[in-house]
Amino acid sequence: MDRKNVDTPALPRARAGRLPALQRWLAYLLFLVCGGSGLAYLVGHEWQIARAVLADHQMLVAHGVSAAMVLVLAGSVLSTHVRAGWRVKRNLWTGMLILGVMLLLAVSGEMLYYGSEESRDLSLWVHWVIGVLTLAIAPCHVLIGRRSARRASSR
């Protein structure tokens, strides 16, 4: 018996890797809350724009809580979404890029909280730069995935 077919259900190529609707919309919502709160704090803290609102501690709390939820969600898609995408060899570059930036954001975020004072400036800079880039990378992953699914279904 072929081990590959035992582990994963057979899905049409166009459907393979697509998140269930609830998980997909939860991912979009968490991405918006986490990315939006992080960007808002960056703008308020660094550029002094509406600092009383945007650089407030509650904005960091929203960012931290939503980031923890994003990491749980990321873990939940590893066994299905990532595996299916890898199996059909579609959207691999942006998928690997998303996983890489998630890892960098998680590590740099932890370093901000638990790291030494000497590492704080570098961790902060890495977290901000990678975080802002993620705001462009994640939508690209979704759009490229949709386009490749359309192409696969038309074959």
Phi, psi and omega in degrees: 000139180283117183300325183300321183279342179285320186285324186235137178292151179284125178236150173300149182305323182292331183268338186303126176091348180290129180290146172301153188306313182297315180294321179296313181290327175295320177298315179299314181297311181296321178298316180295317181293312182294310180294319180294317180290323177294316179294319179298316179295318178301313180297316181291318185282312185276320185256005174057033178264120182048047186304321182299330181263308188285327182264017180290152179301325180297331177293320176293323177297313178301319180294314182294316180294315180293327177295320177298319178293323177297319179294322175297315179298318179300318177296325182288335180269350181299316185282342182243294186297309183293317181297317179293318178298321179293320182296318181268000176056050180235138175061034185291318185295312180289328177296315178294323178297317178300313180299319179295316181289327176298318178296314179298319179294319179296314181292314181293325176296318177295322179294328177297323183273316187253349184285171180284165177299326181294327183270353187297314182298316179294317179299318180296314180298313179299315182297318180293312183296310181295321179299315179294319178297325180297329178297339176262323185292315184299312177298326177298319179300316180295311183295318178294321178297317178296318181296316180291328176294319178297318179296319181293325182284338181274355180280000000 
